[in-house]
Amino acid sequence: MRHHLTMLVCLLPACGLKNRLLNRLGHRVHPTVRFGICFVQRVDRLDLAEGVRIGNFNAFRFMALVEVGRGSRIVMFNWILGGSGFEPGAEDHGSLRTLRMGENAHVISMHYLDCGGGLLMADHSWITGIRCTVLTHAFDPENGGVILEPVTLEEAAAVATNCTVLPGVTIGEGALLAAGSTAWTRQQVTPRNLHGGVPARRLAPLTIAPSLYDRQRYEP
Protein backbone atom coordinates (compact mmCIF):
# COMPACT_ATOMS: atom_id res chain seq x y z
CA MET A 1 0.00 0.00 0.00
CA ARG A 2 2.82 2.44 0.87
CA HIS A 3 4.41 1.92 -2.55
CA HIS A 4 1.10 2.62 -4.29
CA LEU A 5 0.51 5.78 -2.27
CA THR A 6 4.04 6.97 -3.00
CA MET A 7 3.42 6.42 -6.72
CA LEU A 8 0.25 8.53 -6.61
CA VAL A 9 1.83 11.35 -4.60
CA CYS A 10 4.80 11.54 -6.98
CA LEU A 11 2.42 12.22 -9.87
CA LEU A 12 1.52 15.54 -8.24
CA PRO A 13 3.30 18.70 -9.44
CA ALA A 14 6.08 20.11 -7.27
CA CYS A 15 4.64 21.72 -4.14
CA GLY A 16 4.97 21.78 -0.38
CA LEU A 17 1.99 19.47 0.05
CA LYS A 18 3.72 16.82 -2.04
CA ASN A 19 6.82 17.00 0.16
CA ARG A 20 4.77 16.74 3.34
CA LEU A 21 2.81 13.75 2.05
CA LEU A 22 6.02 11.93 1.12
CA ASN A 23 7.36 12.55 4.61
CA ARG A 24 4.16 11.14 6.09
CA LEU A 25 4.78 8.01 4.00
CA GLY A 26 8.18 7.48 5.64
CA HIS A 27 10.43 9.21 3.12
CA ARG A 28 12.70 12.13 3.97
CA VAL A 29 12.12 15.18 1.79
CA HIS A 30 13.39 18.63 2.79
CA PRO A 31 10.82 21.44 2.54
CA THR A 32 12.94 23.26 -0.07
CA VAL A 33 12.91 20.30 -2.51
CA ARG A 34 11.19 20.78 -5.87
CA PHE A 35 10.12 17.32 -7.03
CA GLY A 36 8.29 17.42 -10.36
CA ILE A 37 5.77 15.02 -11.87
CA CYS A 38 7.56 11.66 -11.94
CA PHE A 39 6.69 7.98 -12.22
CA VAL A 40 7.88 6.27 -9.03
CA GLN A 41 7.26 2.53 -8.79
CA ARG A 42 8.33 0.38 -5.81
CA VAL A 43 10.88 2.79 -4.39
CA ASP A 44 11.52 1.92 -0.76
CA ARG A 45 13.00 5.24 0.35
CA LEU A 46 13.46 8.74 -1.03
CA ASP A 47 16.04 10.83 0.83
CA LEU A 48 16.11 14.30 -0.76
CA ALA A 49 18.20 17.01 0.89
CA GLU A 50 17.93 20.79 0.95
CA GLY A 51 17.72 22.49 -2.41
CA VAL A 52 17.32 19.32 -4.50
CA ARG A 53 15.65 19.81 -7.88
CA ILE A 54 14.05 16.88 -9.72
CA GLY A 55 12.36 17.83 -12.96
CA ASN A 56 9.26 16.42 -14.61
CA PHE A 57 8.91 13.06 -16.36
CA ASN A 58 11.69 11.08 -14.70
CA ALA A 59 11.03 7.41 -13.89
CA PHE A 60 12.30 5.69 -10.74
CA ARG A 61 11.56 1.96 -10.59
CA PHE A 62 12.41 -0.90 -8.20
CA MET A 63 14.86 1.14 -6.12
CA ALA A 64 15.79 0.46 -2.51
CA LEU A 65 17.13 4.00 -2.02
CA VAL A 66 17.24 7.25 -3.95
CA GLU A 67 19.52 9.57 -1.95
CA VAL A 68 20.14 13.00 -3.45
CA GLY A 69 22.46 15.42 -1.66
CA ARG A 70 22.16 19.13 -1.03
CA GLY A 71 21.75 21.20 -4.17
CA SER A 72 21.83 18.27 -6.59
CA ARG A 73 19.69 18.06 -9.73
CA ILE A 74 18.06 15.41 -11.89
CA VAL A 75 16.63 17.25 -14.88
CA MET A 76 14.10 15.47 -17.17
CA PHE A 77 13.20 12.23 -18.96
CA ASN A 78 15.70 10.00 -17.13
CA TRP A 79 15.11 6.28 -16.48
CA ILE A 80 16.54 5.25 -13.10
CA LEU A 81 16.03 1.52 -12.59
CA GLY A 82 17.03 -0.99 -9.93
CA GLY A 83 15.41 -4.17 -11.22
CA SER A 84 18.70 -5.89 -12.05
CA GLY A 85 19.48 -5.88 -8.33
CA PHE A 86 16.97 -8.69 -7.86
CA GLU A 87 19.25 -11.08 -9.79
CA PRO A 88 19.35 -14.46 -7.92
CA GLY A 89 22.46 -14.77 -5.80
CA ALA A 90 23.25 -11.05 -5.89
CA GLU A 91 25.42 -10.02 -2.91
CA ASP A 92 24.39 -6.78 -1.26
CA HIS A 93 27.41 -4.75 -0.17
CA GLY A 94 25.23 -1.77 0.65
CA SER A 95 24.71 -0.51 -2.89
CA LEU A 96 22.15 -2.81 -4.54
CA ARG A 97 19.26 -0.90 -6.14
CA THR A 98 20.71 2.39 -4.90
CA LEU A 99 21.34 5.83 -6.38
CA ARG A 100 23.47 8.01 -4.14
CA MET A 101 24.30 11.55 -5.23
CA GLY A 102 26.51 13.84 -3.15
CA GLU A 103 26.20 17.61 -2.95
CA ASN A 104 25.77 19.62 -6.16
CA ALA A 105 25.84 16.51 -8.36
CA HIS A 106 23.93 16.59 -11.65
CA VAL A 107 22.15 14.20 -13.97
CA ILE A 108 20.91 16.10 -17.03
CA SER A 109 18.29 14.60 -19.40
CA MET A 110 17.32 11.45 -21.29
CA HIS A 111 19.81 9.09 -19.65
CA TYR A 112 19.31 5.39 -18.84
CA LEU A 113 20.76 4.63 -15.42
CA ASP A 114 20.72 0.99 -14.33
CA CYS A 115 21.22 1.19 -10.56
CA GLY A 116 20.77 -2.51 -9.78
CA GLY A 117 24.37 -2.79 -8.60
CA GLY A 118 24.42 0.81 -7.39
CA LEU A 119 25.31 4.18 -8.90
CA LEU A 120 27.41 6.34 -6.58
CA MET A 121 28.01 9.97 -7.56
CA ALA A 122 30.28 12.05 -5.34
CA ASP A 123 30.04 15.82 -4.78
CA HIS A 124 30.08 17.96 -7.95
CA SER A 125 30.02 14.96 -10.30
CA TRP A 126 28.07 15.18 -13.56
CA ILE A 127 26.34 12.95 -16.09
CA THR A 128 25.94 15.57 -18.78
CA GLY A 129 24.22 15.96 -22.14
CA ILE A 130 21.79 13.24 -23.27
CA ARG A 131 21.54 9.50 -23.97
CA CYS A 132 24.23 8.11 -21.65
CA THR A 133 23.79 4.49 -20.61
CA VAL A 134 25.11 3.40 -17.23
CA LEU A 135 24.94 -0.37 -16.68
CA THR A 136 25.71 -1.97 -13.34
CA HIS A 137 24.93 -5.48 -14.57
CA ALA A 138 26.34 -7.44 -17.51
CA PHE A 139 26.78 -11.03 -18.70
CA ASP A 140 29.91 -12.67 -17.31
CA PRO A 141 31.55 -14.48 -20.29
CA GLU A 142 34.17 -16.20 -18.12
CA ASN A 143 32.18 -17.57 -15.21
CA GLY A 144 28.63 -17.43 -16.55
CA GLY A 145 25.88 -15.63 -14.73
CA VAL A 146 25.84 -11.89 -14.25
CA ILE A 147 28.39 -9.32 -13.11
CA LEU A 148 26.59 -6.96 -10.74
CA GLU A 149 28.86 -4.17 -9.47
CA PRO A 150 28.44 -0.46 -8.71
CA VAL A 151 29.53 2.37 -10.96
CA THR A 152 31.28 5.21 -9.13
CA LEU A 153 31.88 8.80 -10.14
CA GLU A 154 34.40 10.36 -7.78
CA GLU A 155 34.38 14.04 -6.82
CA ALA A 156 34.11 16.42 -9.79
CA ALA A 157 34.14 13.55 -12.32
CA ALA A 158 32.11 14.07 -15.48
CA VAL A 159 30.60 11.79 -18.12
CA ALA A 160 29.90 13.60 -21.39
CA THR A 161 26.97 13.04 -23.75
CA ASN A 162 26.12 9.66 -25.30
CA CYS A 163 28.62 7.58 -23.28
CA THR A 164 28.34 3.96 -22.14
CA VAL A 165 29.63 3.01 -18.70
CA LEU A 166 29.74 -0.68 -17.73
CA PRO A 167 29.70 -2.43 -14.32
CA GLY A 168 32.45 -1.82 -11.80
CA VAL A 169 33.77 1.32 -13.51
CA THR A 170 35.25 4.13 -11.43
CA ILE A 171 35.53 7.56 -13.03
CA GLY A 172 38.38 9.13 -11.06
CA GLU A 173 38.34 12.48 -9.32
CA GLY A 174 38.21 15.35 -11.80
CA ALA A 175 38.28 13.02 -14.83
CA LEU A 176 36.21 13.51 -17.98
CA LEU A 177 34.89 10.70 -20.18
CA ALA A 178 34.59 12.27 -23.64
CA ALA A 179 31.38 12.25 -25.70
CA GLY A 180 30.53 8.92 -27.33
CA SER A 181 33.06 6.91 -25.31
CA THR A 182 32.70 3.53 -23.61
CA ALA A 183 34.26 2.66 -20.27
CA TRP A 184 34.63 -1.14 -20.10
CA THR A 185 33.71 -3.40 -17.19
CA ARG A 186 35.80 -2.58 -14.08
CA GLN A 187 37.83 0.06 -15.90
CA GLN A 188 39.53 2.62 -13.66
CA VAL A 189 39.42 6.01 -15.36
CA THR A 190 42.50 7.93 -14.26
CA PRO A 191 41.80 11.01 -12.12
CA ARG A 192 42.28 14.46 -13.66
CA ASN A 193 42.63 13.12 -17.19
CA LEU A 194 40.56 13.16 -20.38
CA HIS A 195 39.57 9.68 -21.58
CA GLY A 196 37.92 8.90 -24.89
CA GLY A 197 37.19 6.26 -27.50
CA VAL A 198 35.84 2.71 -27.61
CA PRO A 199 37.24 1.38 -25.38
CA ALA A 200 38.11 4.59 -23.59
CA ARG A 201 41.82 5.32 -23.18
CA ARG A 202 43.70 8.13 -21.49
CA LEU A 203 44.21 11.01 -23.92
CA ALA A 204 45.63 13.94 -21.94
CA PRO A 205 45.93 15.50 -18.50
CA LEU A 206 42.95 17.68 -17.67
CA THR A 207 42.17 20.45 -15.21
CA ILE A 208 38.55 21.57 -15.05
CA ALA A 209 38.18 25.08 -13.67
CA PRO A 210 36.25 25.16 -10.37
CA SER A 211 34.09 27.96 -11.79
CA LEU A 212 32.44 25.44 -14.12
CA TYR A 213 31.17 23.49 -11.13
CA ASP A 214 30.03 26.65 -9.37
CA ARG A 215 27.77 27.48 -12.33
CA GLN A 216 24.88 25.37 -11.03
CA ARG A 217 25.66 25.47 -7.29
CA TYR A 218 22.67 25.68 -4.98
CA GLU A 219 22.49 28.83 -2.86
CA PRO A 220 19.87 28.95 -0.07
SULLINKA-V424469 format. One record per residue. N is the residue number from 1. RES is the residue in three letters. SS is DSSP state (H for helix, E for strand, C for the rest). PSI is psi in degrees with one decimal (NA if undefined). OMEGA is omega in radians with two decimals (999 if undefined). Layout:
n = (N	N)
res = (RES	RES)
ss = (SS	SS)
psi = (PSI	PSI)
omega = (OMEGA	OMEGA)
//
This chain:
n = (1	2	3	4	5	6	7	8	9	10	11	12	13	14	15	16	17	18	19	20	21	22	23	24	25	26	27	28	29	30	31	32	33	34	35	36	37	38	39	40	41	42	43	44	45	46	47	48	49	50	51	52	53	54	55	56	57	58	59	60	61	62	63	64	65	66	67	68	69	70	71	72	73	74	75	76	77	78	79	80	81	82	83	84	85	86	87	88	89	90	91	92	93	94	95	96	97	98	99	100	101	102	103	104	105	106	107	108	109	110	111	112	113	114	115	116	117	118	119	120	121	122	123	124	125	126	127	128	129	130	131	132	133	134	135	136	137	138	139	140	141	142	143	144	145	146	147	148	149	150	151	152	153	154	155	156	157	158	159	160	161	162	163	164	165	166	167	168	169	170	171	172	173	174	175	176	177	178	179	180	181	182	183	184	185	186	187	188	189	190	191	192	193	194	195	196	197	198	199	200	201	202	203	204	205	206	207	208	209	210	211	212	213	214	215	216	217	218	219	220)
res = (MET	ARG	HIS	HIS	LEU	THR	MET	LEU	VAL	CYS	LEU	LEU	PRO	ALA	CYS	GLY	LEU	LYS	ASN	ARG	LEU	LEU	ASN	ARG	LEU	GLY	HIS	ARG	VAL	HIS	PRO	THR	VAL	ARG	PHE	GLY	ILE	CYS	PHE	VAL	GLN	ARG	VAL	ASP	ARG	LEU	ASP	LEU	ALA	GLU	GLY	VAL	ARG	ILE	GLY	ASN	PHE	ASN	ALA	PHE	ARG	PHE	MET	ALA	LEU	VAL	GLU	VAL	GLY	ARG	GLY	SER	ARG	ILE	VAL	MET	PHE	ASN	TRP	ILE	LEU	GLY	GLY	SER	GLY	PHE	GLU	PRO	GLY	ALA	GLU	ASP	HIS	GLY	SER	LEU	ARG	THR	LEU	ARG	MET	GLY	GLU	ASN	ALA	HIS	VAL	ILE	SER	MET	HIS	TYR	LEU	ASP	CYS	GLY	GLY	GLY	LEU	LEU	MET	ALA	ASP	HIS	SER	TRP	ILE	THR	GLY	ILE	ARG	CYS	THR	VAL	LEU	THR	HIS	ALA	PHE	ASP	PRO	GLU	ASN	GLY	GLY	VAL	ILE	LEU	GLU	PRO	VAL	THR	LEU	GLU	GLU	ALA	ALA	ALA	VAL	ALA	THR	ASN	CYS	THR	VAL	LEU	PRO	GLY	VAL	THR	ILE	GLY	GLU	GLY	ALA	LEU	LEU	ALA	ALA	GLY	SER	THR	ALA	TRP	THR	ARG	GLN	GLN	VAL	THR	PRO	ARG	ASN	LEU	HIS	GLY	GLY	VAL	PRO	ALA	ARG	ARG	LEU	ALA	PRO	LEU	THR	ILE	ALA	PRO	SER	LEU	TYR	ASP	ARG	GLN	ARG	TYR	GLU	PRO)
ss = (C	H	H	H	H	H	H	H	H	H	C	C	C	C	C	H	H	H	H	H	H	H	H	H	C	C	C	E	E	C	C	C	C	E	E	C	C	C	E	E	E	C	C	C	C	E	E	E	C	C	C	C	E	E	C	C	C	C	E	E	E	C	C	C	E	E	E	E	C	C	C	C	E	E	E	E	C	C	E	E	E	C	H	H	H	H	C	C	C	C	C	C	C	C	C	C	C	E	E	E	E	C	C	C	C	E	E	E	E	C	C	E	E	E	C	C	C	C	E	E	E	C	C	C	C	E	E	C	C	C	C	C	E	E	C	C	E	E	E	C	C	C	C	C	C	E	E	E	C	C	E	E	E	C	C	C	C	E	E	C	C	C	C	E	E	C	C	C	C	E	E	C	C	C	C	E	E	C	C	C	C	E	E	C	C	C	C	E	E	C	C	C	E	E	E	E	C	C	C	C	E	E	E	E	E	C	C	C	C	H	H	H	H	H	C	C	C	C	C	C)
psi = (-42.2	-41.5	-41.2	-40.2	-39.8	-43.2	-45.0	-43.1	-38.2	-11.1	-5.3	153.1	163.2	127.8	165.0	-36.5	-42.3	-46.2	-43.0	-40.3	-40.7	-38.2	-38.0	-27.2	5.2	4.1	175.3	106.2	118.4	146.8	-24.6	-4.6	139.5	108.9	105.2	-171.1	111.1	154.1	116.6	110.3	120.1	54.1	119.7	-40.8	132.0	127.6	95.7	117.6	-179.4	133.6	6.8	141.2	120.7	117.9	-176.7	154.1	30.2	153.1	129.8	119.0	135.0	40.3	140.0	-37.5	132.4	105.6	115.6	120.6	173.1	126.6	6.7	160.4	141.1	118.3	-91.0	153.6	34.9	142.8	119.6	106.1	139.3	8.0	-32.0	-17.1	-8.0	4.4	130.3	133.5	1.4	131.9	128.8	110.2	24.4	4.1	-5.6	133.8	42.3	136.2	120.5	120.4	131.0	-158.7	141.3	35.9	154.8	136.5	120.3	-117.6	150.0	38.8	154.8	111.4	103.9	112.0	19.0	-43.1	-8.1	134.2	119.3	114.6	116.0	178.4	138.2	16.5	155.0	138.2	106.1	179.4	-139.3	162.0	30.6	148.2	119.2	119.8	126.4	6.7	147.5	156.8	137.3	102.9	-17.2	-46.2	-1.8	174.3	-152.3	134.9	126.4	98.1	149.2	153.3	135.3	129.8	116.0	176.7	131.2	15.5	152.6	138.4	120.4	-179.6	144.4	37.8	159.9	129.8	124.4	170.7	144.6	3.3	142.5	120.7	112.4	165.4	126.9	11.0	157.5	125.2	115.8	158.7	135.6	10.1	163.6	123.7	120.0	164.8	126.0	15.7	140.4	108.6	120.4	131.8	147.4	39.7	152.8	129.5	143.9	161.4	-179.7	104.1	159.8	141.1	158.4	128.5	-42.0	152.6	153.8	134.1	117.0	124.8	133.8	-28.0	-27.0	-34.0	-30.3	-17.6	-37.4	25.1	138.2	132.7	123.3	NA)
omega = (-3.14	3.12	-3.13	3.12	3.08	3.12	-3.11	-3.13	-3.10	3.04	3.06	3.02	-3.13	3.11	3.13	3.12	3.12	3.13	-3.13	3.12	3.11	3.08	3.09	3.13	3.06	3.04	3.10	-3.05	-3.12	-3.12	-3.11	-3.11	2.95	-3.03	-3.05	-3.11	-3.06	3.06	-3.06	-3.07	3.08	3.01	-3.05	-3.08	2.97	3.12	-2.97	-3.00	-3.12	3.02	3.13	3.07	3.05	-3.06	-3.13	2.89	2.89	3.09	3.05	-3.05	2.99	-3.13	3.00	-3.08	2.92	-3.07	-3.05	-3.02	-3.04	3.05	-3.10	-3.06	2.90	-2.88	-3.04	2.95	3.07	3.02	-3.08	-2.87	3.12	-3.01	-3.12	3.11	3.07	-3.13	3.13	3.12	-3.13	3.09	-3.12	3.07	3.11	-3.09	-3.10	3.08	-3.05	2.87	3.07	3.10	3.09	-3.13	3.07	3.00	-3.03	2.89	-3.06	-2.94	2.99	3.08	3.08	-3.05	3.05	-3.08	-3.12	3.09	3.12	3.01	-3.02	-3.09	-3.12	-3.13	3.02	3.08	-3.01	2.77	-2.89	3.02	-3.09	2.91	2.95	3.05	3.04	3.14	3.06	3.03	3.14	3.06	3.11	-3.04	-3.12	-3.03	-3.04	-3.12	-2.99	2.92	-3.13	-3.04	-3.11	2.94	-3.07	2.94	3.13	-3.02	3.08	3.03	-3.12	3.04	-3.08	-3.01	2.97	3.08	3.00	-3.14	-3.01	-2.98	3.03	-3.13	2.94	3.02	-2.99	-3.10	3.08	3.14	3.08	3.01	-2.98	-3.10	3.07	-3.07	3.07	3.02	-3.02	-3.11	3.08	3.10	3.07	-3.11	-2.99	3.12	3.04	3.06	2.99	3.06	3.12	3.10	3.12	-0.08	-3.12	3.07	-3.12	-3.08	-3.06	2.98	-3.03	2.99	3.12	-3.10	3.13	-3.11	3.12	3.10	-3.13	-3.03	-3.09	-3.11	3.10	3.04	-3.12	999)
//
